Amino acid sequence: MTSQTRTAPPRSADERATLRAFLDYHRATLAMKCEGLTDDELRQRSMPPSTLSLLGLVRHMAEVERAWFRRVFEDNDAPMVWSDETDFQAAYDASASTRSEAFAAWDAEVAHSRRIEREAASLDQAGHQPRWSADVSLRMVMVHVLLEYGRHNGHADLLREGVDGTVGA
C-alpha cells in the first residue's frame, strides 16, 4: 500500500508480548493508511451525514488511548483530548484539524500508553475505568483497545480507498 513498513506480530510468544505486538501492528496500520495524504485528503468524509474521515479516526484513537490507558491507570479525571465530556464522537469531526495536530496528540497518547503498559507488573494489574465505575485489568484494556483498532482500521481501509483508490492490508 505505502512505503511504511510494519512489524508482523510474532507467531509464537507469551500473552503480553503478543498483545503488545498486535497493538503496535494496528497502530502502524492506521498510520500507514494515512501516509502520503494531504490534510484535505485526510479530512475527506466518508459520506453524508457522517463526519468520519481518516483524520477523524486518528483523533478518535488518541481519545481511545487516553480513555483506556491514562484515565484507567493514572488519572481518572484526565480531560479528554477533544471533548469536555467523554464523547468519542467529537473527535470524528476533523474539519478544522491538521495532520500535525492530530498525529501529535495521537503519538503522545500512544507513547503514554506504551509506558503505562511497560511499567505494569503484570497483565492482571488493575485500574479503574471511570465510565463504568469498575476496576479492569491491563489485559482487558489491551484487548479492548486492540478491538477498537481492528474495527477502525476496517473503516480506514474504506476511507483510504475512497480518497485515492489505494487498497491493501
N, C-alpha and C positions, 0 to 999 in steps of 0.2 A: 504494500500500500504506500509506504513512505520510506524514507531513509532511516527513520527511527528504528532502533533495534530493541527488542525486549528479551529479557532472560526468561526462558521457559521454566515453569515450576519443576521441582525435582520429581522424578518418577517414584522415588522411594526415599522418604525422610520421616523424621518424627513429626508429630502433630503440629507443634509450634512452628517448626521450620516450613512445613507445608502451608499452613495458614499465612505465614509471613510472605512466602514466595508468591502465593496466589494473589494476595492483596497487592503486592508490588507489580505483578504482571498486569492486573486490571488497572492499576493506576497508570502504568506505562501505556496501556491500550487507549485510555482516554486521552492522554497527551498526544499519542500517535494520530488519533482521529482528528485532532485539531491542527496538526503540523502543516505548515505551508499555506495556511489560510490567512486572509486579511481580517482585520477587525470586523469589517462589514460582512464578510462571508461567515465569520464565527457568530455574528448576531442574526443571521438569516433564520427566520422562523419556519417551523415545520409546515403548518397550515392554520388558517384562522379557525377558531378564535385562540388557538394555543399560542403561548408565548415561548414555547420550548425552542431552544437553539443550542448549538454546541457550547457557546459561551455561557449560556444559562446552566447547562449541565456541569460545567467546571465550577461555577459559583455554587450550585446546589451541592456538589460533592465537598466543597470547602465547608459548607454548613453541616453536612453529614459527619465529616471527620471531626469537627468541633463538638457536635452534639453527642457523639458516641465515644470519643476518647477524652478530650479536655474536660467536658462537663461531667462525665461519669466518674473519672478517676482523679481529677484535680480541683475543679471549681464548678460546683453545681449551678452557680449563678453567673458564670461567664456569659457575657452577651453573645448573641448570635452575630454573624458577620454582616448580614444584610437585612436583618429583621429585628425589631424591638421585641417581638414575641417569637415563639418557636414556630415560625411559619416558613416551612421549607419551600413553599410555592413562590415566596417573594424573590428568591434567588433566581428563579427562571427568567424573570424579566430583565434581560441584559441589554435593553435598548440604549442605555446611556453608558454601558460598561466598555472597557477596553481589555484586550488580551493581557496587557501588563498588569492591570489592576486585578483581574480575575485570577490569573495564574500566580501572582504574588501571594494572594490570600490562600489559594489552594495549596501552593508549595509550602507555605508557612504551617498550615494545618497538618499537612501530610508529615512534615518534619516533626511537629509536635506529637502526632500520633505514633510515629515510629519510636520516638524517645520514650514515650509512656510504655509502649509495648516492650521495648528492650529492657527497661528498668524494672518491670514487673517480675516478681519472684517466680510466678507460675501462671498458667492459663486459668487457674482457679482463683486468682486474685479477684476480689470483689470490689465493685464500685457501685455508686448509687445513680440510677437513671431517674433524674427529676421528673421527666414527663410521665413516667409510670409510677413514681413513688415506690420504687422497688430496687433491691440490690440485684446486680447482674455480674456475671463473671467476665473476665477478659476474653475467654473462649467465645462466649455468646456474642460479645461485642465484635470480635474479629469476624465471626461467621456472618453476623448481621451486616456489617459494612461490606464484606465480600459480596453478599447477595445484592446490596444496593449498587455496587459497581457492575455486577453482571447484568442486572436489569437495565441500568442506564447506559452501559456500553452497547446494548442492543439498540437503544434509541440513537446513540451516537452513530452507529452503522448507517441507519436510515437517514439521519440528518446529513452526514457527510456525502452520501450518495446523492441526496437532493441538491447539495451545494455545487458539486463539480463532477458527479458521476463516479467518483472513486469508491471502489468496493474492496473488501478484503478483511482478513482476520484482525 
